[in-house]
Amino acid sequence: MKKEVFNYESKLNVYNVDTNRCGRPAGLLREMQQCGSVQMATEKPSYDELLDEGKALMLSRLDMVLHEDVYLEEPIQVYTWPCPSTRATFLRNYMVKKEGRIAAEISSQWTLVGVENRKIMKVGDIDLSNYTHDEYKEVLTSTKMKITKEQADAMEEVGSKQVLLSDCDYNGHMNNTYSLDMLCDYIPELYETKYRVSYVRIHFGNEAPVGTKVIIKRLKTEDGKYLFQTFREDGQLNVEAEIGLVER
């Protein structure tokens, strides 16, 4: 980074770690997104102020790399910065450091929509000039995620999820971090202590409102990564994801 961006010191609490006291991917994601919310509240406009104007930022794409474990109550520095954006895509990066090393980082794309009509709005429809910006960094530089028709056809249904009130943010839809928790629950290796998630790619499609039933489909590829697609009961794609593992 060329200049200091918005950051603060933090620690993972008991709600964001696994049975090994290591940060869950969704736990680290929550910590980084909280940093973004605090930046918005500090530098203005806040997320709540946007909602009061009938506007909401919705996550459309997320790439996350987990370089090493972060443990319960371990001191960390959390960073975030929105990036110069055009048209209808809002770019934002996040990063977690521990002992000066990058432990996790995210590149993300967001869409601004009207709360009532769900109409996509342009970058110029809100003034973000007061935020501390920096350059956009793609944390995964390999080929973009694409689930082929053959891979989708080979997926098996492994479970379902009823979206309950406790799964939702105050937009009334399943929170994006809970979607990642849901997917990781269907990776058998994560129940073994010697494996952890090394990277995550998620594309968010149609939201899952409270009361919706989500069907979860999964495919393990020959190189050991997991592909997921989740669907609402009406057949609409909810999310699709690619998750890689590494031995500790």
N, C-alpha and C positions, 0 to 999 in steps of 0.2 A: 504494500500500500504506500502511496506517495505521501499521504498526510494522515494525521490522526483522525479516525472516524469514530462514530458513536460507540462507546463501550462501557462496561462496568464489570466489577468483580462479583463472582457468584460461586455457588456450590450446588451440586445436584442433591435434591432431597430424597427422602425414602419413597416418594411416589413416582420417581422417574428412573429408578434403578431396578435391576432384575434380582434374582435369588442369589447371584454372586456379588451383589453390591456394585455391579457395573452399570453404567448408564445404558438404558435401552435406547435404540435408535430414535423411537418416538419421544423418549425423555429428553434427549439432546435436542431434538427438533423443537420441542416445547420451550426449552430454555432459550434457544436462538430466536424463536418467534416472539417470545416475551420481550427480548431485547428490542426487537423491531417495534413492538407496541409501546415500549417505554420511550423509544426515540420519537415516535409520532406524538405521544402525549407531551414530551418535553419541547420539541421543536415546532410542532403544530403544522398542519391540522392533525388532531388526534383521530384515532379510528372512530371514536364515539361522535366526534364532530362531523365526520363524513356521513355516518349513519343518520345524524340529525338532518343532513341535507338530502337524505334519500339515496345515498351512494354507498357501495360496499366493494372492498377489494377482495377478490376471490382468487385463491391459488389455482393456477392452471397447470404448471409444470414444476417439478422439483428434482434436482440432482443433488445427492449428498454423498460425501466420502468420509468414512470413519477411519482415521489413521491409527488410532490407538484407543484403548479403553480409558474412560473417565470414571472414577470411583466415587461412591457416596461420600459427601462432605469434602471432597478434594478441591482445593482452591483452583478456580478457573477464571479466565478473562473472556468475556463474551463480546463479540463485535458484530455490527451490522451496518450496511450502507446501501441506500437506494442508488441506482445508477442512471446515467442519462438514457432516456427512453423515448421511443417514437411510436406513432400510430396508436394502437390500442393495447400495447404490451408494456407493463411496468416491470422493470428488472430490479432485483435486490439480491445482494450477497450477505452471507452470514459466516461467522467463524468462531470456533472455540479454541483457546490456547490454554495449555497447562505447562508450567515451568518454562515458558517461552516457546514451546513447540506447538505447532498446529495439530490439534487432536481431532478436529472435525471441521468441515466446511461445506457450504451449500451455495449453489446458484439456483435462483428461482425466478419464475415468471408469473405475474399476476394480471388479472383482468378487472377493470372497474366496470361495475354494472349498476343499473338502477334497481333499487330494492323492490319497487312495486312492479315494474314492467320487465325486469331482467334484461333490459336493453344494454348492449355493450357500449361503453363510452370511451372517448379518446383521452390520451395523455393530457392534452391541453384543457380538459374539462375540470381539472382541479389544479390548484397552485401548490406545488411541492418545493418551491424555490428556497424555502427556509431550512429544508433538511440538509444535513451534511452528506454530500454525494461523493462518490469515487467511481473509478472505472469498473466495468463489469468483467468478472472472471468466470469462465466456464470451468467448473471443477472436474468435470468428466469430458475429456476431449476426443474420446473415441466416437465411433458412429452412433448417431442418435438411436434411441430405443425404437424398435419397430417389431411388433408381434405379427408374424406372418399368418396367413389364413391357415396354413398347415399346422402351425404351432397352436393356434386358437382351437382348431378342430381336435387336436390331440389332448387338450386340457381335460382334466377330470374334475367333477364337482366334489369339493372336499368339505363343504360346510355352508352354513348360512348365518346371518346375523340380523336380529331384529333391532332396528335402531330405536333406542330408548332415550328418554329425556336426559339421562346422565351422559349420553354419547354426544350430545349436541352443544354447540356454542349458542350465543344469543341470537343468531340468525335462524335458529330452529333446524339446522342441518347438521349431519354428523361432522364433527370437527376433523380437519385433515390429519392432525396428529393421531387421532384415534383410528383413522383408516390404516395408518402404518402399523399401529399396535395390532389391529385385526389381522393383517397379512402375516406379520411375524409369528403370530400364534399358530400358523399353519406351515411353519418351517421346522421339521422334526429335529434337525441338527442343533437348533437353538436350545433344545431341552438338554443338550450335552454341554458340559462346561468348557470343552476344548474348542468350540466354534463361536464365532461372532460375525456380525454383519460387517462387510467391508465397504459396500456401497449400495445406494438405493437410487432408483429412478422411478418416479411416479408421474403419470399423466392423469389429471382429474377431468372427468367428463361431466355427467349429470349428477347433481347433488342428491343426497339421500336424506329427505326430511324425516323428522321424528315419526315413528309408526311404520316406516318403510322396512320391508324385508330385503336384505341384500344376499345374493347368491355368490359364493366364492368358488372360482375355478383356478386350477393350478397345474403347472407343468414344470418338471425338473429337466433341464437340458443336459446334454452329454458332458458339457464342461462344468456342471455342478451348480449353475445359477438357477434361480427360481423365477418363473414368469407367472404373473397373476392377471386375471380379469375378474372384476366383480360387476354384477348386473342387478338392477332393481327388478322387482316383480313384473313391471311393465315391459321388460326386455331392454330398457335403456342402459347403455354402458355407464357404470359408476366410476370406476378407476381401473387403470391397467398399470402394471409395475414390473420392474426387473430388479431383483435383489441378489447380490453376490455375497459369498461367505469366504472366510479365511480361518485357518486354524490359529489359535492363540499360541 
